[in-house]
């Protein structure tokens, strides 16, 4: 995103209320995990400078400390110190990337599916039976890892289990990482980033470039909220699996490039005691 003086952009004052709502669950996480206010302030200060330097550069003009200070409100001396410290590096842990690729193939490729299209239990190499093996699945993605090492790691993390026949069975933890799994924190950052980035682009661009919609009802009973949650989980997984199958097909024939794509969904419910008045909306789609 480049610097803009578009009068249609919301002013800073109007951003206060939605920002407070957006940040509240994050602040709750910070406090629970021991991330103190001074530590978060230090991080925000670094990000302000980094974003101003890289995302608000003017063509053919030097990005001076004075200009960064003007954009961010951070003193020039502090700007200089943070710029000299270097920018944070964005990277995906290797273990996260490998696991994601292998699981994605297992979910998408019909060679590794049962008759219903679900991920099939995979026999080990040399075991009785027909069809592809777990070793073939891993080697289809990477030749740099021994399939036995992948299996041992996945068994320890409960990404897979062995059934009564000794076959490797994919678990729910493969799709929804457990607490403490490195993948959970990786996707926490990446998926929230992409959702917020899409919403920001929709607020700042005309026409809005990304699909970012939700169906929401308020004033529901606990039973109704749970039924809608179960339905939305089912519909969401069907959509994700269909998109993953198409992505795997395209990925195999694609020449490659610099673009990335993310298709995500979320489902949420909470108890929200009613106020004196009626809920603001009974259903709707955020713009």
N, C-alpha and C positions, 0 to 999 in steps of 0.2 A: 504494500500500500504506500503510495507516495503522498507527500504533503498536499493538502487541499484547503482552499478557502471557500468552498461551496457554502452558500448561505443556507442551503437545505439541510446541512448537517445539524444534528441536535447539539444544543449548547451544553457546556459542562454541568450547569445547574440541573438540567433535565435528566442528566445521566445518574445523578446521585441516588435516586430511589431504586431504579433497576439494578444499579451496581451493588447497593446494599443487600438486595435480595440474592443476587448472583453469588456474592462473596460469603454470605452467612454460612452455608454448609462447609465452605473451605476453611473459614475461621474455626468452625467446630472441629474440623479435622486437625488443624494446626495445634489447637489447645490440647486435644487428646494425645497427639503424637509428640508434644513437647517443643513444637516450633514456636518460639516466642515472638512477640511483637517486634523487638529490635532486630531479630534475625530476618524476619519477613521484610522489614523496612530496608535492610541492607540488600536483600535480593531484588526488591522493587527498584531501588536506586540503580543497581547494575542494569536491570532490564530497561529502565527509562533511557539510560545513556546508550545502550546497545541498539534499541529500536530507533532512537533518534539518529544515530550514526548511519545505520544500514538501510532503514526504510524511509527516511526523510531527506536523503541527499538530493541536492539540486544539480542538474546537468552542468558539467563543465565548471563547477565552482567548488572550492575547497570547503570541506566540512570542518569549520573551526570550533574550538572549544567555546568561544563566545556564542556562536549560533546554537550549539547544543545546550548551553546554559539557558539561552532564551527560550528554547522549545520546551525544556524540561523543568525549569525552575531550580535546577541544581547548580551550586556555585562552581565557577570555572575551575578552581583548584581541584575540587572533587571530581569534576568531569575529566580533567587531565589525568588524575590518578587512576580512574576507572578505565579510561581508554588505554593507558599504558599497560594495565593488567591483562588486557586481551578479552575477546568475546567468548561467551560460553559456547561449547561445542555440542551440537545435537547429533546424537548417534543412537543406534539401536543395538543393545547387547547381542552378541553373536548367538547366545543360547536361546534368546527370545526369537530371533529371526529364523533359526533352524527349526525350532519347534513349530512356529507358525506355518512355515512352508510345508512341513511334513503333514501336520494335521489338516491343513487346507486341501492338500492332495487327497488324503484319505476321505475327506468329506465330499469331494467333488468328482473324483474319477470313478467311473462305473466298474473299472477293473477291481477296485477294492470295496465294492458295495454288495449288499445282499439283494434278493429279489425285489424288495420293497424300495431299494435305493438308499437305504441307511448304511452307515459304515459297517462293514462285515467284520466279524472276528477273524483275525489272520493267524494262520498256523506258522510255526517256526520252520526255518529251512531244515529239510531232512525229515520232518514229521510226516506221518501218513495223511493222505488226503490230496485234494486237487485245488487248483486256484493259486493266486498270488500269495506270497509270504510277507511277513513283516520286514524281512531283510530286503525284499524287492522294493517295498514301499520307501524305505529309507534311502536305498541306493538310487532310486529314481530321482531323488532330490539332491543328494550329495554323496560323493565318493570319498569325501575327506573324513568321515566318521565311521567307526565300526558300529554296525547295527546293534550289537550286543551292548555297547556302551550307552547307546540311546535308550535301549530297552531298560537297562538297569536304572538309569536316571529317571525315566518316565514312571517306572514302578515305584521308585522312592517318592516321587512327587504326586503319585496317584493319578497321573494322566492316563495310564492304562492299568488294567488288572489282567490276571490270567484266569481263564475259566476252568471248569472241571476237565476239559480236554487239553489244557495247556495252551490254548489259543490266546492271542493278545487281543484284548477288548478295549475299545476306546471308552473313556468315562466322561461324565459331565465336566470334570475339571479341565479337560482338554479344550473345551469351548469357553467355559467360565472359570478362569484361574482361581485357585483357592487363596485365602488370605495368607500373605507372606510370600507368595510366588512372585518372582521378579517380573513375570509377564503382567501381573495385575497392576503393578505400579507403572510399568511402561505404557499399558493401554489406558490407564487412568489419565496420564499426561497427554498422550497422543489423541485419544478420542475426544476428551474435553477441549483440547486445543482446536481440533477440526470443527467441532460443533460451534464453539464460540467464534472461530474465524469465519465460518459460513454466515452466522448471524450478523457479525460486524460488517461483512461485505454487503449483506442485504440492507443494512441500515445506511451505509455510506454510498452505495452505488444505485444508479437508476438506469434501466430497470434492475430489480433484484436478481442476481445471477444464480443463486442456489436455492434448491428445495429445502425448506426448513419449516416444517409444519407439525402440529400436534392436535389431537382430539382430547378435549378435557371437559369433565363434568364435575360439579361440586354438589355438596349436600346429599351425598349418597349414603346408603347403609353400608356397614362393613361387609355384608354378604355380597351386595351388588359390586362393591369395589373389588373384592376378591375374584368374582366371576369375570369382570372386565379385565383384570390383570392376567388371569389364566388365558383368556381368549387372545389378548394382545401378545402374550408370550408366544403362543402357537403361531399366530400370523407373522410375527416378527421373524421367528426361526425359519419359517417357510421362505420368506423373502430373502433372508441372508443366505440360505443354502442355494437358492436359485441363482442369486447374484454370484456366489462363489463358483458355481459350476461354469457359468459363462466366462468369468474372469480366468479360470484355469484354462479354458479352451483358447481364449484370446492370447493369454500369456505364452502359450506354447508356440504360436505362429507369429507373434509380434516381433518386429525388428528391434524394439527397445528404444528408450529415449529418456528424457529428463522429467517426465510427469509422474505424479502419483495420484491415486484415487482411493477414496474411503467412502464406504456406504455403511452408516451406523443407525442403530435404533436404540431407544431407551423406553423403559416402562417404569412408572413411579406411582406410588399411592402413599398417603399419610393421613392421619387423623387431624382434622382442622376444625376445631370448635367454631360453631356459628356465632356471628356477632348479632347485633340487634337487627340489622337489615338483612335483606336477601343477598345471596351471592352475586357478585358483579356479573359473572357469565355462567350460563349453564352448559354451553358448548361453544367451541370456536376454534379458529386457526390463527396463531400469532403471525403477524406480518414480518 
